[in-house]
Amino acid sequence: MANDNLKSTTDRRRFLGSIATGAAAVGLATIPNLNLQANENFSPLLGADDPDKWFEQIKGKHRIVYDVTQPHDIFPFAWPRVFLLTNEKTGTPAKDCSVVVVLRHSAIGYAMEDKLWSKYNLGEVFKAEDPATKKPSTRNPFWNPKPDAFKVPGIGAIPIGINELQADGVMFCVCDAALTVYSAVVAAGMPSAAGGANADAAAAMKKEWVEGLLPKIQVVPSGVWALGRAQEHKCGYIFAG
């Protein structure tokens, strides 16, 4: 019995660790019930504010959008802070800057609450390390971090938590297409989904993920859609991982 339990745990860890790679390798249409044009689970608004109106908040003198496609150490969050700090040093306070961070592809986990990270092993799913332990994170390391959680040599502690960046006006959005794909893939691998992907299980998991998004995270139809909208609002583009 013990060996069976160990094998089950090992198999599940292998599955979770392969999700990010697998979902990236397959086309959206090859995943059951994931035709984004017809699938009722793909709802760009999801009860949230109109994403086009959300982009109308971009009105700063200096404007930038960060494209975050995957976990990339601290850079997706450090670079927005660097943008604000260096603009302050050159005469433009944070309130006069506009910063947009687009979380898409395997970076969508950073838009979610800790309870989802621990419940679904999102650190393994998205290959996201805890910056402190360098192991798959069991929590969202960039939500409400300790004041001295992140330090830069020669500078010291820097406030790069999502909540800290939001307090200075940084706007975060998350890709609905990626939420649809990854929730379906994870649902298909759960013990209750024997026999393959189940539309009801996928829809239920996506609903849970959306309800578990962090405060002030805007759901957008897709990450690439959001990048286009940000640039239409005169944001410069920076790839952040």
N, C-alpha and C positions, 0 to 999 in steps of 0.2 A: 504493500500500500504506500509506504513512504517513497519507494522508487517511482511509483506511478505519479504521486504528487509532484516529485522533483521533475519528472519528465514533462508534466503538464505546465509547470512554471517555466521551465526552460523553453518549451515550445512557444509559450505565449510571449516570452521576452524576445525570442527570435522574430516572431511576427511583428511585435511592436517596433523593434529596431529596423525592420525592413519596410515599414509603411511609407516613410518619407521618400525613400528611393523608389519604391514601387509606384506610388501615386504620381511621381514625377515622370516615370518612364512610360506610363500608359496614357493613351488619349482619353479625354473626358467621356467620349461616346462609348468607350469599351467597358466602363463601369456600369453595372446594371442600374437602370432607372435614373441615369444622370444626364439625360439629354436636357441641357440647360434651356433650350428654347421651349420645351413642352413640359418639363418637370415642375409640378406644383410646389416642390420643396425649394425651388430656386426663386426666392422672392426678394428683389433688390431692396424693398423698403422694410419688410419684416416689422411693420408697426413703428418704425423709427421715423425721425424727421426726413423730409425730402433731401436726399444727398446733394442734389444740385444747389439747393438753398444753403446747405451747410458750407459749401465752398465760397459762398458770398461773404463769409467772415474774413477772407483773405484780403486785407486792406493795408498791410504794413508797407513802409518805405522800402524795406529789403525783404525779399520773399524767396523761400527755398522749399523744395520738396525732397524728402529722403525716401528712396525706394528700397524697402527692406524685404528681401525674398527668402531669407533663411537666418537662423541664429548665427551671429558673427561677433562673438565675444561681447564687449561692451559698446562697440562702435555705433550700432544703430541708435543708441541713446546718448552716448558721449558726444557725437558730432553735432546733434541739435544744440546741446549746451555750449559747445565750443563756438558755434555760430552766434549764439546770443551773447556770450561773454566777449568775443572779439568785436562784435558790433558795438557793444557798450563802450569798449576801449577806444573805438574810433568815432564815438559821438552819437550813436543811435541806441537808445534804451530798448529793452526787451518789448515794451508795450508798443513800440513803433516798428517791430519786425513781425513777419508772419512765417511760421514754420509748420509744415505739414509732414507727418510721418505716415507712410502707407505700409501697413503690415499685410503681406500677401504670401502666397505659396506656403512654405514650411515655417514662416515667421508668425503665423496667425495665433500660435499658442500664447504669445506675449499679450494678446488682447483679452486673455481669459483669467478668471479668478483662480486663487490657489486651490480651491476644492476640486476643480476640474483637473489640475495638474496632478494631484495626488490620486484621484479616482481613476484616471485613464492613463497614468504614467506618461504624461505628455513630454517629459524630458527625454524619454526613450523614443516616443513616437516621432518627435521633431528633431532628435539629436541635439537637444539644447542642454548645455552644461550649466551647473551652478558655478558662477564665477569664483566662489570661495573654495569649493571642494573639487572642482574639475570633474565631477561625476554627473550623470543625468539628473537634472533638477527635479525635485518633487514639489516644487512651488514655483510661482512666477517670481524670479529673482529681481525683477525691475518694478515690482509694485510694492509701495510702502517699505523700501529698504531702510536699514538702520542708517543714521546720519553719517557714519564713517565707513559704510559698506564698500564704497568705491573711492580709491585714492590713485592719484596720478603723480609719479615722481616729479619733484620740483614744484608741484602745485598743491598737493594735499587732497583732502576729501572734496569730491565734486558731487553736487546733487543731480543725479541722472535718473532717478526713479521716474516712472511714467507720471505718477501723481505730482512729483516735483516739477517736471517739465510742463505738465498741464497748468500748474499754478502760475507759470510764466507765459501762458498763452499758446503753448505748442499744441497743435491739433493732431489727433491720432484717428486713423480709420482702419477698417479691416475688410478684407476681400470676402464677399459672400460666396463667390464661386469656389474659393478654397475651403470655406466652411462646409459647403455642400459636399465637395469631393472627399475631404479628409474625414468628416463625420461618418459618411457612408462606408468608407474603407475600414475605419475603426469598428463601426457597428457590425460589419461583416465578419470580423475576427473575434467577436465576443462569443462566449460559450452558448448563449441563447440563440445564436444565429447559425446553428448547425445546418449545413446544406447550402450555405452561400448567403449573399446579401439579401436582406429583407427590407422592402420599402418602408414598412411601418417602423422597424427598428432604426433605420437610417433617419427617417423624419423625426422620430422621438429624440434621437441623439443630437441632431442638429438643433432642435428646439432647446434642448438642455444647454448646449454650447452657447447659443445666442442669449439665452436668459442668464448665462454665467459670464457675460462680457463685462469688462471693467466699466466704471462710470465714465461717461463722456466719450466712449469709443463709438464712432460713427460707422455703421455698416454701409458699405458701398457695393454696387453691383459686381464690380471686379477691381482688382488692384490696378490693372492697366487702364481701366476706365478712369479711376481716380487720378492716376498720374497724368492722364491727358487733361482732365479738368483742372488740376493744379497748374499745369503749364499754360492753359488757356487764361488762367488768372495771373499770369506773368510770374510764376515761380520758376526759379532756376532749378535744374535737376541734378541730384547727386545720388549715385548708387551706393547703398550702405551695407550691402551684403546679400 
